[in-house]
Amino acid sequence: IPMGAVIMAVAAIALAYVAFTVTPKAASLGLTDFILTRRALALGLSLFALAVGGGLFIVPAFAAVQSWAAVDRRARVVAAVNVLNASYMTVGGALLAVAQMLDAPLWILFGIIGLLTFGVAVLVIKVWGKEGVRDFGRLIFQMAYDLEVKGLENVPKPGLPTIIAPNHVSMLEAGMLHGVLPGHASFAVNTQIAEVKWIKPFLKLINAYVLDPTKPLATRGLVNTVKSGETIVIFPEGRITITGNLMKVYEGTGMIAEKADAWVVPVRVEGAERAKIWSYLRPTQIKKAWFPKVTLTFLPPVKLKVDAELKGKARRQAAGLALQDIMADTAVATAKVDRTLFEAFGDAVKTRSTAKVAVADPLGTKLSMKKLMIGAQVLGAKLTPYAGVGEPIGVMLPNSVGVTVVIAALSSIGRVPAMINFSSGLVSIRATCKAADVKTILTSRAFIEKGRLDSLIEQLGYDVKVVYLDDIRPQITALDKVRGLLRGMKPQVTRKPDDPAVILFTSGSEGTPKGVVLSHRNLLTNIAQGMNRVDINGEDKVFNALPVFHSFGLTVGTLMPLVYGIPLYMYPTPLHYRIIPELIYDVEATVMFGTDTFLNGYARVAHPYDMRTVRIVLAGAEAVKDRTRALYMEKFGVRILEGYGITETSPGLAMNSPLANKSGTVGRFVPLVEYRLEDVPGIEPVQGELKVGRLFVKGPNVMLGYLRAEKPGVLEPVPDGWYDSGDIVGIDRQGFIKIMGRAKRFAKVGGEMVSLAAAEAVAAETWPNTMTVMVALPDARKGERLVLITTDTKAQRAQFQVVAKAKGAGDLMTPSEIIVVDKLPLLGSGKPDFVAALAMAKERTRVSAEPVVVE
């Protein structure tokens, strides 16, 4: 009803303007000539708006009268309303007649009617009170932003201590929440926002508590208010995001919830961050729109879990961290993961991608996200005959624009890309193809030639069909391109979120490679988990040199930027230590990835100015050494954020972030990951502040299952959803994880468990410029003994012992032998090949009559 009144008022004032600007013509106009004038169009639109506003006003008004009137008095009330309407029309008509007799201009009459109608709208809102304002606001938001509300039933009933905790992405969500929440909800308002002039009038219409998040004492009053059973909306971030992601959560909100023993209802606001004017994000960060669709999702209420032993500041910090975790879990729980990769790429075109170039490579190939999708549709149609729906197709390609198009194309046609590690050798590739039942491999003649893989491809040709993309390109016609354009962003084959999306293969560092089947939901969930930890957006540029056959290079380095519309530069190999820093400087990359080995290699040869634009360095796959961290901070002023991932978990499992970073750890678990620790014989379950054990994890990013060469194409699911990581970890009170080593990489020396990874860390400090590998060999006296493999011809056990003693490491960690080799065996990811290293150690100790020891 108020909206109808406002529309009628605006229409009447518009008619007044039209009447005011009309000038008499010497000659009269015919109907056709009049209709073609601009004023006729304005007049028609104004009259149409007047009719629409009248309908919106009168129909609900009469319905309300009939609904609100008591049954026994309804007829009399309706009759009285009709009498009043007739009286007002009679009096109004008489007044207009008198005004016209007095030659009052028409524009003044329409102007007066418009102003009086505005007054009616204000009067209606005043009579309705706060409930009317709430209903009116909700209607406005529903019409303008297609507002969708989910889970409102999760808000507790009045009388229960409750905090509504939404993320803050624009100036819209406060009004939206006021419109949808029950009338008993109040709002905590930041002092800075409360002082804004245009906001002050609205504060009078709601139950508002002004709060300064920087002053802890200001929260004491709110604690008592919440304890009394009040429901209060508090934005834990205290400000509107400028990154698009969750920002710092103030500890005060967590303290209020914890001290009041309140229920916390997490709310996720999606879409409002794209709203022009109301969002603080720039058009270069995200694709903005005047009226984007907005969704409010209310999750079930939870209570903060805070260690009862903590006191004072530590307890306050723990409460803030617990609330931060709840907000992060909410972001991932409400992420759009019920779709396929191709559908996610399509959504990026519509809502996220702002760059003209979405992906580029050193060959000069550049594609926007839209062109990438069209290319994928065209290529997908050509690849359809090579496998059935749901069947795998091998992909043997380097990092390039082409490989992103191939992945998108296979996703569109419902085929599953099996990412072949071309650096692993013929035996390993044959084993992976057999495990995944791959019958066709896609590759490129140019790549095979430059990579000198002719012999490998020739041998593979006996087992699988090799298809060259170079041969497909000439077959693409203009008609194919038109068809691809017409298909748009809709996949050619419908697939489900839990269907396989990609097959990766374990590194084979500890045995025969296995196929790891990841679903669309696995990948999209892990991408959302990763984005929740790092604040990157459309203004960033990602530089990815990690191979796409590696889970880190695929999910984090390639798919994450594409899904979130972040410009991506693909480089074919991480081994070009001199070229990569120059390219990072040239393309002005802001985000880069790498293992410790690669990052250390880049830093040694890079000019300090090469990394001038880099602000985030994400490291994984192997432990980051202290000297590498120090080198990046001293030389480039950049902090390395170390993470922990496993191919079987898509891969991200834990990550340090700008919000929570602890050197020497791999960070905290990403949202929605459950874990448990199982005791390991010979290892203390509690070591200082660390709880230690073998790590088992469960979550939406855990793989569908394994494929093994013994049973080709047969999926082996994860038992009960719990995946055995095979890692021994220590977890502190704040949830930071320290990797103690692989369960398989512990040696039992003299009855004591010794971590080979810990011994390698000592070796890395002893010989900082040399890579080393520690292996365990059988020993008749001690059970097992440690052997160090290195390329340093001057390495001596005494040097190791000095460093080990300084670090407090036991004598059992000192290697019994040091084997010097020309080159250490490495995998394509840059990690040591432990299987080959162990075989090398066994061979050298077997054939040598004298131990190859430098002492």
C-alpha positions in Angstrom: 0.0 0.0 0.0 2.7 2.6 0.8 4.5 1.6 -2.4 1.4 2.2 -4.4 1.0 5.6 -2.7 4.6 6.5 -3.5 4.2 5.4 -7.2 1.1 7.5 -7.5 2.8 10.5 -5.9 5.8 10.2 -8.3 3.4 9.8 -11.3 1.4 12.9 -10.3 4.5 15.0 -9.9 5.7 13.7 -13.3 2.4 14.8 -14.8 2.8 18.2 -13.2 6.2 18.5 -14.9 4.8 17.5 -18.3 2.0 20.1 -17.9 4.5 22.8 -16.8 6.7 22.2 -19.8 3.9 22.2 -22.4 3.9 25.3 -24.6 0.8 26.3 -26.8 1.2 25.6 -30.5 -0.1 28.0 -33.2 -1.6 25.1 -35.0 -3.2 22.1 -33.4 -1.6 18.6 -33.7 -3.2 15.5 -35.0 -3.4 12.4 -32.8 -0.6 10.7 -34.7 1.7 13.7 -34.6 1.0 14.1 -30.9 1.8 10.5 -30.1 5.2 10.8 -31.8 6.3 13.6 -29.5 8.5 13.1 -26.4 6.0 14.7 -24.1 3.3 12.2 -25.3 5.7 9.4 -24.3 6.3 11.0 -20.9 2.5 11.6 -20.4 1.7 8.0 -21.3 4.3 6.5 -18.9 3.1 8.8 -16.1 -0.5 7.8 -16.6 0.5 4.1 -16.8 2.5 4.5 -13.5 -0.5 6.3 -12.0 -2.7 3.3 -12.9 -0.2 0.8 -11.5 0.2 2.7 -8.3 -3.5 3.0 -7.9 -3.9 -0.8 -8.3 -1.1 -1.5 -5.8 -2.8 0.9 -3.3 -6.5 0.1 -3.6 -6.6 -3.7 -4.0 -4.4 -4.5 -0.9 -6.2 -1.7 1.0 -9.6 -3.2 0.5 -8.3 -6.7 1.2 -6.8 -5.4 4.4 -10.0 -3.8 5.5 -11.9 -7.0 4.9 -9.3 -9.1 6.6 -8.8 -6.9 9.7 -12.5 -6.3 10.3 -14.3 -8.6 12.8 -16.6 -11.1 11.1 -19.7 -9.8 12.8 -18.9 -6.2 11.8 -17.3 -6.8 8.4 -20.3 -5.6 6.2 -20.7 -2.4 8.2 -17.0 -1.6 8.1 -16.9 -2.1 4.3 -20.0 0.0 3.9 -18.5 2.8 6.1 -15.3 2.7 4.0 -17.2 3.1 0.8 -19.2 6.0 2.3 -15.9 7.7 3.3 -14.4 7.0 -0.2 -17.4 8.6 -1.8 -17.3 11.6 0.5 -13.6 12.2 -0.2 -14.1 11.9 -3.9 -17.0 14.3 -3.8 -15.1 16.9 -1.7 -11.9 16.4 -3.8 -13.8 16.8 -7.0 -15.5 20.0 -5.8 -12.2 21.5 -4.7 -10.7 20.8 -8.1 -13.6 22.4 -9.8 -13.2 25.5 -7.8 -9.5 25.6 -8.5 -10.2 25.3 -12.2 -12.8 28.1 -12.1 -10.1 30.3 -10.5 -7.8 29.4 -13.5 -5.3 27.5 -11.4 -2.6 26.0 -13.7 -2.9 22.3 -14.3 0.7 21.6 -13.2 0.0 23.1 -9.8 -3.1 20.8 -9.3 -1.1 17.7 -10.2 1.8 18.9 -8.0 -0.6 19.3 -5.0 -2.1 15.9 -5.6 1.4 14.4 -5.7 2.5 16.0 -2.5 -0.7 15.0 -0.7 -0.3 11.5 -1.9 3.3 11.4 -0.4 1.7 12.6 2.8 -0.7 9.6 2.6 2.2 7.2 2.2 3.9 8.7 5.3 0.7 8.5 7.3 0.1 4.9 6.3 3.6 4.0 7.4 3.2 5.9 10.7 -0.2 4.2 11.4 1.3 0.8 10.6 4.3 1.4 12.9 7.5 -0.6 12.8 5.8 -3.7 11.5 4.6 -1.7 8.5 8.1 -0.4 7.9 9.5 -3.9 8.1 6.9 -5.3 5.6 7.4 -2.4 3.2 11.2 -2.7 3.3 11.0 -6.5 2.6 8.7 -5.8 -0.3 11.1 -3.3 -1.8 14.0 -5.6 -1.5 12.1 -8.6 -2.9 11.1 -6.5 -6.0 14.5 -4.8 -6.5 16.9 -7.6 -5.6 14.8 -10.8 -6.0 15.5 -11.3 -2.3 15.5 -15.0 -1.4 15.4 -16.1 2.3 16.4 -19.6 3.4 16.4 -21.2 6.8 14.5 -18.4 8.7 13.0 -21.1 10.8 16.4 -21.5 12.4 16.0 -18.2 14.3 15.2 -19.2 18.0 11.9 -18.0 19.5 11.8 -14.9 21.7 13.2 -15.3 25.2 16.3 -17.3 24.2 19.7 -15.5 24.3 20.5 -15.2 20.6 23.0 -13.4 18.4 22.4 -13.2 14.7 25.8 -13.1 13.0 25.8 -12.2 9.3 28.7 -11.4 7.0 28.9 -7.8 5.9 29.3 -7.2 2.1 27.3 -4.0 1.5 25.0 -1.3 3.0 22.0 -3.4 2.0 22.0 -6.3 4.4 21.0 -4.4 7.5 17.8 -3.3 5.9 17.2 -6.7 4.4 17.6 -8.4 7.8 15.3 -5.9 9.4 12.7 -6.7 6.8 12.9 -10.5 7.2 13.6 -11.0 10.9 10.9 -11.3 13.5 9.9 -8.1 15.3 11.7 -9.0 18.5 15.2 -8.7 16.9 17.4 -5.7 17.8 20.6 -4.4 16.1 24.0 -3.6 17.4 25.3 -0.7 15.3 28.9 0.4 14.8 29.4 4.0 16.2 30.9 5.2 12.9 27.9 4.0 11.0 25.5 5.4 13.6 27.0 8.9 13.0 26.2 8.9 9.3 23.5 11.5 8.7 21.3 9.6 6.3 21.3 6.5 8.5 20.3 8.3 11.8 16.5 8.6 10.8 16.4 4.8 10.2 17.8 4.1 13.6 14.7 5.5 15.1 12.6 2.8 13.3 14.5 -0.1 14.9 15.7 -1.3 18.2 19.3 -0.2 18.0 22.3 -0.6 20.4 25.3 1.6 19.4 28.5 -0.3 19.8 32.2 0.7 19.4 34.0 -2.6 18.5 37.4 -1.2 19.5 36.3 -0.7 23.1 35.9 -3.9 25.1 34.0 -2.2 28.0 31.3 -1.2 25.5 30.3 -4.8 25.2 29.5 -5.4 28.8 26.1 -3.9 28.5 25.3 -6.0 25.5 26.3 -9.2 27.4 23.6 -8.5 30.0 21.1 -7.6 27.3 21.6 -10.8 25.5 21.6 -12.8 28.7 18.1 -11.4 29.4 16.8 -13.2 26.3 17.2 -10.5 23.7 17.8 -11.4 20.0 20.5 -9.1 18.7 22.0 -8.8 15.2 25.7 -8.1 15.3 28.0 -7.9 12.3 31.1 -9.6 13.7 33.4 -8.0 11.1 32.4 -4.6 12.2 32.8 -3.2 8.7 31.8 -3.8 5.1 34.3 -6.0 3.3 36.7 -4.4 0.8 38.1 -7.8 -0.4 34.9 -9.7 -1.2 35.9 -12.3 1.5 35.4 -12.6 5.2 37.5 -10.0 7.0 38.7 -9.8 10.6 36.1 -10.9 13.2 36.2 -8.7 16.3 36.8 -10.6 19.5 34.1 -8.6 21.3 31.3 -10.3 19.5 32.7 -13.7 20.4 33.1 -12.6 24.0 29.4 -11.5 24.1 28.2 -14.8 22.8 30.5 -16.8 25.1 29.7 -14.8 28.3 26.0 -14.7 27.6 26.0 -18.4 26.7 24.0 -17.3 23.7 23.0 -19.2 20.6 24.7 -17.9 17.5 22.8 -18.0 14.3 25.2 -17.7 11.3 23.8 -15.8 8.3 25.4 -15.8 4.9 24.6 -12.9 2.6 25.3 -13.7 -1.1 24.9 -11.3 -4.0 24.8 -8.0 -2.3 28.6 -7.6 -2.8 27.8 -7.0 -6.5 25.3 -4.2 -5.9 26.4 -0.9 -7.5 26.5 2.0 -5.1 25.9 -0.1 -2.0 28.9 -2.4 -2.1 32.5 -1.2 -1.4 34.0 -3.5 -4.0 35.4 -1.9 -7.1 34.2 -2.9 -10.6 37.6 -4.3 -11.2 37.3 -6.7 -8.2 33.9 -8.2 -9.2 31.3 -7.8 -11.9 28.9 -5.2 -10.5 25.1 -4.9 -11.2 22.4 -2.4 -10.3 20.0 -5.1 -9.0 21.8 -8.4 -8.4 19.9 -11.3 -6.9 20.5 -11.5 -3.1 20.2 -14.6 -0.9 20.1 -14.6 2.9 20.7 -18.1 4.4 20.1 -18.6 8.1 22.0 -21.7 9.4 21.0 -23.7 12.5 22.1 -22.0 15.8 25.3 -23.1 17.5 27.2 -22.3 20.6 30.8 -21.3 20.8 33.3 -24.0 21.9 35.9 -22.4 24.2 38.4 -24.3 26.3 37.1 -24.0 29.9 40.7 -23.8 31.2 41.4 -20.5 29.3 41.2 -17.3 31.2 41.4 -13.5 30.5 42.9 -12.4 27.2 43.5 -16.0 26.0 39.8 -16.8 26.5 38.7 -13.7 24.7 40.9 -14.6 21.8 39.7 -18.1 21.7 36.1 -16.9 21.6 36.9 -14.6 18.7 38.6 -17.4 16.8 35.7 -19.8 17.5 33.3 -17.2 16.0 35.7 -16.7 13.0 35.5 -20.4 12.4 31.7 -20.4 12.5 31.6 -17.6 9.9 34.1 -19.4 7.7 32.2 -22.7 8.0 29.0 -20.8 7.0 30.7 -19.3 3.9 31.7 -22.8 2.7 28.5 -24.5 3.7 26.4 -22.0 1.6 28.9 -21.9 -1.3 27.5 -23.0 -4.7 28.9 -26.5 -4.9 25.7 -28.2 -6.2 26.8 -27.9 -9.8 29.5 -29.0 -12.2 32.8 -27.3 -13.0 31.5 -26.1 -16.4 28.4 -24.6 -14.7 30.7 -22.8 -12.2 32.8 -21.5 -15.1 29.6 -20.2 -16.7 28.6 -18.5 -13.5 32.0 -16.8 -13.4 31.3 -15.3 -16.8 28.0 -13.8 -15.5 28.8 -12.7 -12.0 32.6 -12.5 -11.4 35.0 -12.2 -14.4 35.8 -8.5 -15.0 39.1 -8.9 -17.0 39.3 -8.8 -20.8 42.0 -11.6 -20.5 41.0 -14.4 -18.1 43.9 -16.7 -19.0 47.2 -16.3 -20.9 50.4 -18.1 -21.5 53.9 -17.4 -22.9 52.9 -18.4 -26.5 50.9 -15.1 -26.5 47.5 -16.9 -26.4 44.9 -14.9 -24.5 41.3 -15.6 -23.8 38.5 -13.9 -22.0 36.3 -16.2 -19.9 33.5 -16.0 -22.4 35.8 -16.9 -25.3 37.2 -19.8 -23.2 33.7 -21.2 -22.7 32.8 -20.8 -26.4 36.1 -22.6 -27.4 35.3 -25.3 -24.9 31.9 -25.8 -26.4 33.4 -26.1 -29.9 36.2 -28.4 -28.9 33.8 -30.5 -26.7 31.6 -31.4 -29.7 34.7 -32.7 -31.5 35.9 -34.8 -28.6 32.6 -36.5 -28.0 33.3 -39.6 -30.1 36.5 -40.5 -28.2 34.7 -41.7 -25.0 31.2 -42.3 -23.6 29.5 -40.1 -21.0 31.3 -40.5 -17.6 34.3 -42.3 -19.1 37.9 -41.0 -18.7 40.0 -39.3 -21.4 43.7 -38.9 -20.7 45.1 -35.3 -20.8 48.8 -35.0 -21.4 49.4 -31.3 -21.8 51.6 -28.7 -20.1 50.3 -25.5 -18.4 48.8 -23.4 -21.1 45.6 -21.8 -22.3 44.9 -24.9 -24.3 44.8 -27.2 -21.3 42.1 -24.9 -19.6 40.0 -25.2 -22.7 40.4 -28.9 -22.8 39.3 -29.3 -19.1 36.3 -27.1 -19.7 35.4 -28.9 -22.9 35.5 -32.4 -21.3 33.4 -31.0 -18.4 30.8 -29.7 -20.9 30.4 -33.1 -22.6 30.4 -35.1 -19.4 33.7 -36.8 -19.9 36.3 -37.1 -17.1 39.8 -35.7 -17.7 42.5 -38.0 -16.4 45.6 -35.8 -15.8 48.6 -37.8 -17.0 52.0 -37.0 -15.4 54.2 -37.0 -18.4 57.4 -36.7 -16.3 56.8 -39.9 -14.4 58.0 -42.3 -17.1 56.5 -45.0 -19.3 56.0 -47.6 -16.5 54.2 -45.2 -14.3 52.0 -43.8 -17.1 51.0 -47.3 -18.2 50.1 -48.1 -14.6 47.9 -45.0 -14.3 46.2 -45.6 -17.6 45.4 -49.1 -16.6 44.1 -48.1 -13.2 41.7 -45.5 -14.6 40.9 -47.6 -17.7 42.0 -44.8 -20.0 41.7 -45.7 -23.7 42.4 -42.3 -25.3 45.0 -39.6 -24.5 44.8 -36.0 -25.7 48.1 -34.2 -26.4 49.8 -31.8 -28.8 52.4 -32.5 -31.4 54.2 -29.2 -30.5 54.4 -30.3 -26.9 55.6 -33.8 -27.6 58.3 -32.3 -29.9 59.5 -29.7 -27.4 59.3 -32.0 -24.5 61.2 -34.7 -26.4 58.6 -37.3 -25.6 58.4 -38.9 -29.0 59.7 -42.3 -27.7 57.3 -42.2 -24.8 54.3 -41.5 -27.1 55.4 -44.2 -29.5 55.4 -46.8 -26.7 52.1 -45.6 -25.3 50.6 -45.9 -28.7 50.6 -49.7 -28.2 48.3 -49.4 -25.2 46.0 -46.3 -25.9 44.9 -44.2 -28.7 46.8 -40.9 -28.9 44.8 -38.0 -30.3 46.6 -34.8 -31.3 44.7 -31.5 -30.7 46.7 -30.1 -33.6 44.8 -32.5 -35.9 41.4 -31.5 -34.6 41.8 -27.7 -35.1 41.7 -27.9 -38.9 38.4 -29.8 -38.7 36.6 -26.9 -36.9 34.4 -25.1 -39.4 32.5 -21.8 -39.2 29.3 -23.7 -38.5 31.0 -25.4 -35.5 31.9 -22.0 -34.1 28.3 -20.8 -34.5 27.0 -23.9 -32.8 29.4 -23.3 -29.9 28.3 -19.7 -29.6 24.6 -20.7 -29.5 25.2 -23.3 -26.8 26.3 -20.5 -24.5 27.1 -21.4 -20.9 24.9 -24.5 -20.8 26.8 -27.9 -20.7 26.2 -30.2 -23.6 25.7 -33.2 -21.2 23.9 -32.9 -17.9 26.0 -34.3 -15.0 25.5 -34.4 -11.2 27.6 -32.6 -8.6 28.7 -35.9 -7.1 29.8 -37.4 -10.5 33.5 -37.7 -11.2 35.0 -34.4 -12.5 38.7 -35.3 -12.8 41.1 -38.2 -12.1 44.5 -37.4 -10.6 47.1 -39.8 -9.7 49.2 -40.2 -6.5 52.8 -39.2 -6.9 54.2 -42.7 -6.6 56.7 -41.4 -4.1 55.9 -44.4 -1.8 54.6 -47.0 -4.3 52.6 -47.7 -7.4 50.5 -44.6 -8.5 46.8 -44.9 -7.8 44.0 -43.0 -9.5 42.2 -40.5 -7.2 38.7 -39.7 -8.4 37.4 -36.3 -7.4 33.8 -35.1 -7.9 32.6 -31.7 -9.0 31.5 -31.1 -5.4 34.9 -32.1 -4.1 36.7 -29.6 -6.3 34.2 -26.7 -5.9 34.1 -27.2 -2.1 37.9 -27.2 -1.9 38.0 -24.1 -4.0 35.6 -22.4 -1.7 37.6 -23.6 1.3 40.8 -22.1 -0.2 39.2 -18.8 -1.1 37.9 -18.5 2.4 41.6 -18.5 3.6 43.1 -16.0 1.1 41.6 -12.6 0.1 42.2 -12.6 -3.7 39.8 -11.1 -6.2 39.5 -9.8 -9.8 42.2 -7.2 -9.3 44.8 -9.9 -8.7 46.7 -11.9 -11.3 47.7 -15.5 -10.5 50.9 -16.9 -11.9 50.8 -20.7 -12.0 53.8 -22.8 -13.0 52.8 -25.9 -11.1 51.8 -28.7 -13.5 48.1 -29.4 -13.9 48.7 -33.1 -13.3 49.5 -32.2 -9.7 46.6 -31.5 -7.4 48.0 -28.2 -6.1 48.6 -27.0 -9.7 45.2 -28.1 -10.9 42.7 -27.1 -8.1 44.5 -24.2 -6.5 46.6 -22.9 -9.4 44.1 -23.3 -12.3 40.5 -24.1 -11.3 40.3 -21.6 -8.4 41.2 -18.5 -10.5 38.8 -19.6 -13.3 35.9 -20.2 -11.0 36.3 -16.9 -9.2 37.1 -14.8 -12.3 40.7 -14.0 -11.3 43.1 -13.5 -14.2 45.5 -16.4 -14.7 48.9 -16.8 -16.3 49.9 -20.3 -17.1 53.6 -21.3 -17.4 54.6 -24.8 -18.6 57.3 -25.7 -16.1 58.3 -24.6 -12.6 62.0 -25.5 -13.3 62.9 -22.3 -15.2 64.4 -20.5 -12.2 65.7 -17.5 -14.1 62.8 -17.0 -16.5 59.9 -17.2 -14.0 60.9 -14.2 -11.8 61.3 -12.1 -15.0 57.8 -13.2 -16.2 56.3 -12.5 -12.8 57.7 -9.0 -13.1 56.6 -8.6 -16.7 53.0 -9.7 -16.2 52.7 -8.0 -12.8 51.5 -11.1 -11.0 50.2 -10.6 -7.4 49.7 -14.3 -6.4 52.2 -17.2 -7.0 52.4 -20.8 -5.9 55.3 -23.1 -5.4 57.0 -25.8 -3.4 59.9 -24.9 -1.1 62.4 -26.2 -3.7 61.0 -24.1 -6.5 60.5 -21.0 -4.3 64.0 -21.2 -3.1 65.3 -21.6 -6.6 63.4 -18.5 -7.8 64.6 -16.4 -4.9 68.3 -17.2 -5.4 68.4 -15.7 -8.9 65.6 -13.1 -8.8 66.2 -9.4 -8.6 64.5 -7.9 -5.5 62.3 -5.8 -7.8 61.0 -8.9 -9.8 58.5 -9.6 -7.0 57.4 -6.0 -6.5 53.7 -6.7 -7.3 53.5 -10.1 -5.5 51.5 -9.9 -2.3 50.6 -13.6 -1.7 52.9 -16.6 -2.0 51.2 -20.0 -1.3 53.5 -22.9 -0.6 52.7 -26.6 -0.3 53.7 -30.2 -1.3 56.8 -30.1 1.0 57.8 -28.4 4.2 58.9 -24.7 3.8 62.3 -24.2 5.4 63.0 -21.3 7.7 65.7 -20.0 5.4 63.2 -19.8 2.5 60.8 -17.8 4.6 63.6 -15.5 5.7 64.8 -15.1 2.2 61.4 -14.0 0.8 60.8 -11.6 3.7 64.2 -10.0 3.5 64.6 -9.9 -0.3 61.0 -9.3 -1.4 59.1 -8.3 1.7 56.6 -11.1 1.2 55.3 -13.6 3.7 55.0 -17.2 2.6 51.7 -18.8 3.6 52.3 -22.5 3.9 49.5 -25.0 3.5 49.0 -28.8 3.7 47.2 -30.8 1.0 46.8 -34.3 -0.1 45.6 -35.4 -3.6 42.8 -37.4 -1.9 41.4 -34.2 -0.3 41.2 -32.2 -3.5 44.0 -31.2 -2.2 43.6 -28.4 0.4 43.4 -29.6 4.0 45.0 -26.9 6.0 46.4 -23.4 5.3 48.0 -20.5 6.9 46.2 -17.2 6.1 46.6 -13.5 6.6 44.0 -13.9 9.4 45.8 -16.7 11.1 49.4 -17.5 10.4 52.0 -19.4 12.5 55.5 -20.0 11.2 56.6 -23.7 11.3 53.1 -25.0 10.9 50.8 -25.7 7.9 48.1 -23.5 9.3 44.6 -24.6 10.5 42.1 -26.9 8.9 40.0 -25.4 6.2 36.3 -25.1 6.9 34.0 -28.1 7.3 36.9 -30.6 7.7 36.5 -33.1 10.6 39.5 -34.9 12.0 40.6 -37.4 14.6 44.0 -38.5 15.8 44.9 -42.1 16.5 47.8 -43.0 18.8 50.9 -44.4 17.1 53.0 -47.0 19.0 56.3 -45.5 20.1 55.2 -41.9 19.7 54.0 -39.8 22.7 50.4 -38.7 22.2 51.0 -35.4 24.0 54.2 -33.4 23.4 54.1 -30.1 25.2 51.1 -28.2 23.8 50.7 -30.6 20.9 48.3 -33.5 20.6 50.1 -36.0 18.4 48.8 -38.9 16.4 48.0 -40.3 13.0 45.6 -38.1 11.1 42.2 -39.2 9.8 40.0 -36.6 8.0 36.4 -36.4 6.8 34.7 -33.7 4.8 33.1 -32.7 1.5 36.5 -32.3 -0.2 37.5 -36.0 0.5 37.7 -38.0 -2.8 35.1 -40.4 -4.1 37.7 -43.2 -4.0 40.7 -44.9 -5.5 41.3 -46.6 -8.8 43.9 -49.3 -8.8 45.8 -51.1 -11.6 44.8 -54.4 -10.0 41.1 -53.6 -10.7 41.0 -51.2 -13.7 38.1 -48.7 -13.6 36.7 -50.1 -10.4 36.1 -47.3 -7.8 37.2 -48.2 -4.3 35.3 -45.8 -1.9 36.7 -44.3 1.3 35.6 -46.5 4.3 32.9 -44.6 6.3 34.1 -41.3 4.6 37.2 -41.2 6.9 40.4 -40.9 5.0 43.7 -42.1 6.5 46.2 -39.4 5.6 49.2 -41.5 6.6 50.7 -38.5 8.3 51.7 -38.1 11.9 50.8 -34.5 13.0 50.7 -32.4 16.1 47.8 -30.0 16.7 48.0 -27.1 19.3 45.2 -25.4 21.2 44.6 -22.9 18.5 44.3 -25.6 15.9 47.6 -25.0 14.1 49.0 -28.2 12.6 52.6 -29.3 12.6 53.6 -32.2 10.3 55.8 -34.6 12.2 56.2 -36.9 9.2 54.7 -39.7 7.2 53.8 -42.8 9.1 55.7 -44.7 6.4 58.6 -42.3 6.9 59.4 -43.2 10.5 62.2 -45.5 11.3 62.4 -47.7 14.5 66.0 -47.3 15.6 66.9 -49.1 18.8 63.2 -49.4 19.8 62.6 -45.6 19.3 60.5 -44.0 16.5 62.6 -41.5 14.5 61.0 -39.2 11.9 62.9 -39.2 8.7 61.3 -35.8 7.8 62.7 -34.3 11.1 66.1 -35.7 10.3 65.9 -34.1 6.8 65.0 -30.8 8.5 68.3 -31.0 10.5 70.2 -31.9 7.3 68.6 -28.9 5.6 70.0 -26.6 8.3 73.4 -28.3 8.2 73.7 -27.9 4.4 71.3 -25.1 3.5 72.2 -25.0 -0.2 71.9 -28.8 -0.8 68.9 -31.0 -1.1 69.1 -34.2 1.0 67.0 -37.3 1.5 67.0 -39.6 4.5 66.0 -43.2 4.1 65.9 -46.2 6.5 67.6 -49.5 5.9 67.4 -52.7 7.9 70.0 -53.2 10.6 70.7 -56.4 12.4 71.6 -54.7 15.7 69.2 -51.7 16.0 66.4 -52.9 13.8 66.8 -50.0 11.3 69.5 -47.4 10.6 69.3 -44.0 8.9 71.2 -43.3 5.6 71.5 -39.8 4.2 71.7 -39.2 0.5 73.1 -35.9 -0.7 74.9 -34.3 -3.6 77.4 -32.5 -1.3 80.8 -34.2 -1.5 82.0 -32.4 1.6 79.1 -33.6 3.9 80.2 -35.2 7.1 78.4 -36.8 10.0 80.1 -34.6 12.5 78.6 -31.5 10.9 75.1 -33.1 11.2 75.7 -33.9 14.9 76.7 -30.4 15.8 73.4 -28.9 14.3 71.4 -31.8 15.8 72.8 -31.2 19.3 72.1 -27.4 19.0 68.4 -28.2 18.1 68.1 -30.7 20.9 67.7 -33.7 18.5 68.7 -37.1 19.8 71.7 -39.2 18.6 69.4 -41.7 17.0 68.6 -39.1 14.3 72.2 -39.0 13.2 72.6 -41.0 9.9 74.9 -44.0 10.1 76.0 -43.4 6.5 76.2 -40.5 4.0 75.9 -41.5 0.4 77.0 -38.9 -2.2 75.2 -39.0 -5.6 75.4 -36.8 -8.7 71.7 -36.1 -8.7 68.8 -36.8 -6.3 65.7 -38.5 -7.8 62.8 -36.1 -8.0 59.1 -36.3 -9.0 57.5 -33.9 -11.5 56.2 -31.8 -8.6 59.7 -31.2 -7.3 59.3 -33.5 -4.3 61.9 -36.2 -3.7 61.2 -39.6 -5.1 61.5 -41.7 -1.9 61.0 -45.0 -3.7 63.8 -44.3 -6.1 66.0 -42.9 -3.3 65.5 -46.0 -1.1 66.3 -48.3 -4.1 69.4 -46.2 -4.8 70.5 -46.5 -1.1 70.0 -50.3 -1.2 71.9 -50.6 -4.4 74.8 -48.5 -3.3 75.1 -50.3 0.1 74.8 -53.7 -1.7 77.4 -53.3 -4.4 79.9 -51.4 -2.4 82.3 -53.5 -0.3 83.2 -50.4 1.6 80.5 -48.1 3.0 80.3 -44.9 0.9 80.7 -42.7 4.0 82.3 -39.3 4.4 83.2 -38.9 8.0 
